[in-house]
Structures are given as C-alpha cells and as structure tokens.
Amino acid sequence: MSVLSNAEIQNDLRDLDGWKYVDGSIKKTFSFDTYMDSISFINLLAKKAEIENHHPDMYVGWCKIDIIFTSHDQGGVTAACINMAKQADSII
C-alpha cells in the first residue's frame, strides 16, 4: 500500500468530519460524557484495528481521546489510515 498524495488525503478528509492532516498523519479528538465512555471507545477501536492490522496512536485525556493514524512502515497516510478513520467514526 502506497502513501497517498496531499491532494488525495485532502479529498478523502472532505468525507471525514473533524479529521485533520498533521505532520504526515491524520488526527481527530473524540469527546465523551464520561471517562469510561472514552475507554469503551478505545476498546472497540482496538478490536477493529487488530482485525485490520492497522493500529492508531491513542492519547487518553479526561473524557477525550486523540486518535492518530499513519502508516509507520510506509512513512505517511495510506488508504488503510483513511479506512480506519472511517471505522473510528462509525463507533460513535
């Protein structure tokens, strides 16, 4: 799987609410009503990531999670990153 061009990434992000292209990755902050809701989200996303074999960086805060996708082995954003962003959004 190859790294997407800047134009391809921007085009794909038009269909993804809240996702931003930052430093060779795509990022979104998810907010939750409770801390445990955020942990439940992480667990569901982790299961999807394991199935797809494409794992995000996740940063846990109080009732919020920063999710970052990049393809470390490819050195940038790939179609797998876009797919996983869509899957993350589908959990909410």
KANORRA-V104515 format. One record per residue. RES is the residue in one letter. SS is DSSP state (@ for helix, = for strand, . for the rest). PHI is phi as a letter, one per 20 degrees, with the letter a starting at -180 (* if undefined). Layout:
# KANORRA-V104515
res=RES ss=SS phi=PHI
res=RES ss=SS phi=PHI
This chain:
# KANORRA-V104515
res=M ss=. phi=*
res=S ss=. phi=d
res=V ss=. phi=f
res=L ss=. phi=f
res=S ss=. phi=f
res=N ss=@ phi=g
res=A ss=@ phi=f
res=E ss=@ phi=f
res=I ss=@ phi=f
res=Q ss=@ phi=f
res=N ss=@ phi=f
res=D ss=@ phi=f
res=L ss=@ phi=f
res=R ss=. phi=f
res=D ss=. phi=e
res=L ss=. phi=d
res=D ss=. phi=f
res=G ss=. phi=n
res=W ss=. phi=e
res=K ss== phi=c
res=Y ss== phi=e
res=V ss== phi=c
res=D ss=. phi=l
res=G ss=. phi=m
res=S ss== phi=b
res=I ss== phi=d
res=K ss== phi=c
res=K ss== phi=b
res=T ss== phi=d
res=F ss== phi=d
res=S ss== phi=d
res=F ss=. phi=c
res=D ss=. phi=f
res=T ss=. phi=c
res=Y ss=@ phi=f
res=M ss=@ phi=f
res=D ss=@ phi=f
res=S ss=@ phi=f
res=I ss=@ phi=f
res=S ss=@ phi=f
res=F ss=@ phi=g
res=I ss=@ phi=g
res=N ss=@ phi=f
res=L ss=@ phi=f
res=L ss=@ phi=f
res=A ss=@ phi=f
res=K ss=@ phi=f
res=K ss=@ phi=f
res=A ss=@ phi=f
res=E ss=@ phi=f
res=I ss=@ phi=f
res=E ss=@ phi=e
res=N ss=. phi=l
res=H ss=. phi=b
res=H ss=. phi=d
res=P ss=. phi=e
res=D ss== phi=e
res=M ss== phi=c
res=Y ss== phi=d
res=V ss== phi=e
res=G ss== phi=c
res=W ss=. phi=f
res=C ss=. phi=m
res=K ss== phi=b
res=I ss== phi=c
res=D ss== phi=e
res=I ss== phi=d
res=I ss== phi=c
res=F ss== phi=d
res=T ss=. phi=b
res=S ss== phi=e
res=H ss=. phi=g
res=D ss=. phi=f
res=Q ss=. phi=e
res=G ss=. phi=n
res=G ss== phi=r
res=V ss=. phi=e
res=T ss=. phi=c
res=A ss=@ phi=g
res=A ss=@ phi=f
res=C ss=@ phi=f
res=I ss=@ phi=f
res=N ss=@ phi=g
res=M ss=@ phi=f
res=A ss=@ phi=f
res=K ss=@ phi=f
res=Q ss=@ phi=f
res=A ss=@ phi=f
res=D ss=@ phi=f
res=S ss=@ phi=f
res=I ss=@ phi=f
res=I ss=. phi=f
